């Protein structure tokens, strides 16, 4: 059920719109970018999440924001069941730079080689995550890799509309809820030249939490952080998570144990956006043309003869629409080594393909302490691995990922 804002009052000749509240709003910014009178702004709450706020002096009561909101209007595209592929990029260097197998790079390269524009999430100089676009293949790298923070939409949809009006083909890559927002924002006539990719999303963490974590690391190393890689594949894709920061003067630093606390909190749904617990945009049925993810479940239940490739990363690539199938056949597949796989294998290995993020019982206490302190050290007690988690890490570390996967099969997890 949608929780609406409190602006339900009438002011003589106009009715103020009702917008999503915190349990439903995804910060897609469709309402903000739709408003012809600039009466809506996206404002941060104390936890760092953005929500729309209406300026009653500017609002004329046209209610266009309500009509375009993908959650309030419940707009959904119906696509046939997707075709699923396990794949990886033929260029090993690109594959190693990617979080999984490099499926995004293959699609982006095809679009750019044909004169298109590619959008994705990239860091600013201050490590704030925003949607940005590139027009050259050599610039794709800043859009690669998983980034576990919510990206700011800003005026992205307006810019994409202008690019489409100029006749450009545009590829947009983002969360499934932001893809829905983009389709809701754009009139139908612009959909033809728009290509979309979403990814199987764990839920989007608070940018304010990430910022406090980065400041803690900068203070600890007495240096400015200039880049951050949540999942470095230095020791292989299937051999645990290696988080790496790049400092201005001290270079590359690997973060283990408590230094990797933000990632632990994200994986345990400690500080994700409230709407992610009841996601209205996930599931096998997707608006996006393509869905990408790590193919974690590959080979667990169905035979896969390329298990030796796991350590370099394997992408799950879902073709959700006819457009995606046509693009794949036209040239995307030329950059990939691909194997068609059962749909069941895809969602069994990726819980969030179908289900929303879990609710962590520690979350209320975390936020209470987070808002009361500027010292990340005081929050570390929330991020201590359980005995079971420590055992799994030990098995992976000393026995390797292959034995760990066999054990998982034996115990049925």
Rosetta blueprint (number, residue, H / E / L):
1 X L
2 X L
3 X L
4 X E
5 X L
6 X L
7 X L
8 X L
9 X L
10 X E
11 X E
12 X L
13 X L
14 X E
15 X E
16 X L
17 X L
18 X L
19 X L
20 X E
21 X L
22 X L
23 X L
24 X L
25 X L
26 X L
27 X L
28 X L
29 X L
30 X H
31 X H
32 X H
33 X H
34 X H
35 X L
36 X L
37 X L
38 X L
39 X L
40 X E
41 X E
42 X E
43 X E
44 X E
45 X L
46 X L
47 X L
48 X L
49 X L
50 X E
51 X E
52 X E
53 X E
54 X E
55 X L
56 X L
57 X L
58 X L
59 X L
60 X L
61 X L
62 X L
63 X L
64 X H
65 X H
66 X H
67 X H
68 X H
69 X L
70 X L
71 X L
72 X L
73 X L
74 X L
75 X L
76 X L
77 X L
78 X L
79 X L
80 X L
81 X L
82 X L
83 X E
84 X E
85 X E
86 X E
87 X E
88 X E
89 X E
90 X L
91 X L
92 X H
93 X H
94 X H
95 X H
96 X H
97 X H
98 X L
99 X L
100 X L
101 X L
102 X L
103 X H
104 X H
105 X H
106 X H
107 X H
108 X H
109 X H
110 X H
111 X H
112 X H
113 X H
114 X L
115 X L
116 X L
117 X E
118 X E
119 X E
120 X E
121 X E
122 X E
123 X E
124 X L
125 X L
126 X L
127 X L
128 X L
129 X E
130 X E
131 X E
132 X E
133 X E
134 X E
135 X L
136 X L
137 X H
138 X H
139 X H
140 X H
141 X H
142 X H
143 X H
144 X L
145 X L
146 X L
147 X L
148 X L
149 X L
150 X L
151 X L
152 X E
153 X L
154 X L
155 X L
156 X H
157 X H
158 X H
159 X H
160 X H
161 X H
162 X H
163 X H
164 X H
165 X H
166 X L
167 X L
168 X L
169 X L
170 X E
171 X E
172 X E
173 X E
174 X L
175 X L
176 X H
177 X H
178 X H
179 X H
180 X H
181 X H
182 X H
183 X H
184 X H
185 X H
186 X L
187 X L
188 X H
189 X H
190 X H
191 X H
192 X H
193 X H
194 X E
195 X E
196 X E
197 X E
198 X E
199 X E
200 X L
201 X L
202 X L
203 X L
204 X L
205 X E
206 X L
207 X H
208 X H
209 X H
210 X H
211 X H
212 X H
213 X H
214 X H
215 X H
216 X H
217 X H
218 X H
219 X H
220 X H
221 X H
222 X L
223 X L
224 X L
225 X E
226 X E
227 X E
228 X E
229 X E
230 X L
231 X L
232 X L
233 X L
234 X L
235 X L
236 X L
237 X L
238 X L
239 X L
240 X L
241 X L
242 X L
243 X E
244 X E
245 X E
246 X E
247 X E
248 X L
249 X L
250 X L
251 X E
252 X E
253 X E
254 X E
255 X E
256 X L
257 X H
258 X H
259 X H
260 X H
261 X H
262 X H
263 X H
264 X H
265 X H
266 X H
267 X H
268 X L
269 X L
270 X L
271 X L
272 X E
273 X L
274 X H
275 X H
276 X H
277 X H
278 X H
279 X L
280 X L
281 X L
282 X L
283 X L
284 X L
285 X L
286 X L
287 X L
288 X L
289 X L
290 X E
291 X E
292 X E
293 X E
294 X E
295 X L
296 X L
297 X L
298 X L
299 X L
300 X L
301 X L
302 X L
303 X L
304 X L
305 X L
306 X L
307 X H
308 X H
309 X H
310 X H
311 X H
312 X H
313 X L
314 X L
315 X E
316 X E
317 X E
318 X E
319 X E
320 X L
321 X L
322 X H
323 X H
324 X H
325 X H
326 X H
327 X H
328 X H
329 X H
330 X H
331 X L
332 X H
333 X H
334 X H
335 X H
336 X E
337 X E
338 X E
339 X E
340 X E
341 X E
342 X L
343 X H
344 X H
345 X H
346 X H
347 X H
348 X H
349 X H
350 X L
351 X H
352 X H
353 X H
354 X L
355 X L
356 X L
357 X L
358 X L
359 X L
360 X L
361 X L
362 X L
363 X H
364 X H
365 X H
366 X H
367 X H
368 X H
369 X H
370 X H
371 X L
372 X L
373 X L
374 X L
375 X L
376 X H
377 X H
378 X H
379 X H
380 X H
381 X H
382 X H
383 X H
384 X L
385 X L
386 X L
387 X H
388 X H
389 X H
390 X H
391 X H
392 X H
393 X H
394 X H
395 X H
396 X H
397 X H
398 X H
399 X H
400 X L
401 X H
402 X H
403 X H
404 X H
405 X H
406 X H
407 X H
408 X H
409 X H
410 X H
411 X H
412 X L
413 X L
